Amino acid sequence: MITTEYGKQNIFPQETQPIVMTNNSKAVSLMNDAEELNGRLAMIGFVAAIGSYIITGQIIPGIF
């Protein structure tokens, strides 16, 4: 083990090499599609929440 200048022991003194991932894999494409869908649904939900607040005047209609 290596001790740092502050007296702490560093059990991982060597940095590991980064792994380069290619963007050509199918999994990366599916993750991008899922992220786009999630963002679009979040925007639709936000607009629906604002619309329900404008129409009813309640934050969550029927509860608050």
C-alpha positions as CSV (number, residue, x, y, z in Angstrom):
1,M,0.0,0.0,0.0
2,I,1.0,3.6,-0.6
3,T,0.5,6.3,2.0
4,T,-0.5,9.7,0.7
5,E,0.8,13.1,2.0
6,Y,-2.2,13.2,4.4
7,G,-1.3,9.9,6.1
8,K,-4.1,8.0,4.4
9,Q,-3.5,4.7,2.8
10,N,-4.3,4.4,-0.9
11,I,-5.0,0.8,-1.7
12,F,-5.6,1.6,-5.4
13,P,-2.6,3.6,-6.4
14,Q,-2.7,2.7,-10.1
15,E,-5.5,3.9,-12.4
16,T,-7.1,1.4,-14.7
17,Q,-7.1,1.8,-18.4
18,P,-10.4,3.2,-19.8
19,I,-12.6,0.9,-21.9
20,V,-13.6,2.3,-25.2
21,M,-17.2,1.4,-26.1
22,T,-18.3,1.4,-29.7
23,N,-21.6,3.0,-30.6
24,N,-22.4,0.4,-33.3
25,S,-23.9,-2.2,-30.9
26,K,-27.6,-2.8,-30.8
27,A,-27.8,-2.3,-27.0
28,V,-26.6,1.3,-27.4
29,S,-29.3,1.9,-30.0
30,L,-32.0,0.5,-27.7
31,M,-30.8,2.6,-24.8
32,N,-31.0,5.8,-27.0
33,D,-34.5,4.9,-28.2
34,A,-35.6,4.2,-24.6
35,E,-34.1,7.5,-23.4
36,E,-35.9,9.5,-26.2
37,L,-39.2,7.8,-25.4
38,N,-38.7,8.5,-21.7
39,G,-38.1,12.2,-22.4
40,R,-41.1,12.5,-24.7
41,L,-43.4,10.8,-22.1
42,A,-42.1,13.1,-19.4
43,M,-42.8,16.2,-21.5
44,I,-46.4,14.9,-22.2
45,G,-46.9,14.3,-18.5
46,F,-45.6,17.8,-17.7
47,V,-48.0,19.4,-20.2
48,A,-50.9,17.2,-18.8
49,A,-50.1,18.3,-15.3
50,I,-50.1,22.0,-16.2
51,G,-53.3,21.5,-18.2
52,S,-55.1,19.9,-15.3
53,Y,-53.9,22.6,-13.0
54,I,-55.2,25.3,-15.4
55,I,-58.6,23.5,-15.8
56,T,-59.3,22.5,-12.2
57,G,-57.1,24.8,-10.2
58,Q,-55.8,21.8,-8.2
59,I,-52.3,20.4,-8.2
60,I,-53.5,16.8,-8.3
61,P,-57.2,16.8,-9.2
62,G,-59.3,15.0,-6.6
63,I,-56.5,14.9,-3.9
64,F,-55.3,18.4,-3.3
